[in-house]
Amino acid sequence: MTKQSKRKNALGRGLGALLEDSPSMDKKIPISEPQTGSINEITLEEIEVNPYQPRTHFDEESLEELAESIKVQGIIQPITVRKLSKNKYQLISGERRYQASKMAGMEAIPAYVRTADDQQMLEMALIENIQRENLNAIEIALSYQRLLSECDLKQEELGDRVGKNRTTVNNYLRLLRLPPDIQAALRDKKISMGHARALINIDNVDHQLDIFKKIISQDLSVRKVEELVRSMGQTEKETKKAEDTPEVGKEIVNLQSKLASHFGTRVQVKSDGKKGEIKIPFVSVDDLNRILEILDIQ
């Protein structure tokens, strides 16, 4: 057999053959003799999923595409596992490849076996998943929170581990202060990270939800939401100031807050008990038309 034909055959036999031919491996390790610190072929039934896996959802269509690729190309990148006992392993990273291999009907999968305790398992799984581009913002935020609380990391250490600056990490963590409805919308990509970051700047939960509903119903841009948030923030300051002023009645304060929520902008209400005025400012012609539509004025 020529050197060229031998090389082609090696490429055609998949990852196992490549590992066997590699100078870094004296011989292929049998399935029955997995060794820590090396790549081994391990049967899928001997592997259990990682209980620390931060991802809660795997796209079925994407998994099917990966399974088809595995049928043709095999596993290009081995998964990583830790040994629990004889013939029993636990995933550290690579659950998509593991699940897709099961879908593809594979019996065994190449895996790198390493030593890790529970805390290291959690940290490695969280960090490995954070690096993936398709992890949604809430999953990233929850992963950051778990690294801080369960792995006993400080924010500076967390930033170093995930390759992000402290401001970026803090922006994600702040998302967890949002109401569940808004978090779910961000997770499901009904609103963007920009929308969510704007809403965080509103202290009042009811006001956050009011603007959130407008984002969904009116398909508001991030810029428009930022304008509404600035207006709402000013209203909250004025309301607090009014509440601290004895001569302003509670009824006026409540009315002002309700009108601000209804129109999505700060509203001023003045009254001497008998007469008064209501001011509804607008920042552009589009904003004026939006207010006129709410008032049902054609």
Secondary structure, DSSP 8 states (H G I E B T S, - for coil): --HHHHHHHHHHT-HHHHHHH-TT-SS---TT---TTSEEEEEGGGEE--TT-------HHHHHHHHHHHHHH--SS-EEEEEEETTEEEEEE-HHHHHHHHHTT-SEEEEEEE---HHHHHHHHHHHHHT-TTS-HHHHHHHHHHHHHTS---HHHHHHHHT--HHHHHHHHHGGGS-HHHHHHHHTTSS-HHHHHHHHT---HHHHHHHHHHHHHHT--HHHHHHHHHHHHHHHHHHHHHHT-TTS-HHHHHHHHHHHHHHTS--EEEE-SS-EEEE---SSHHHHHHHHHHTT--
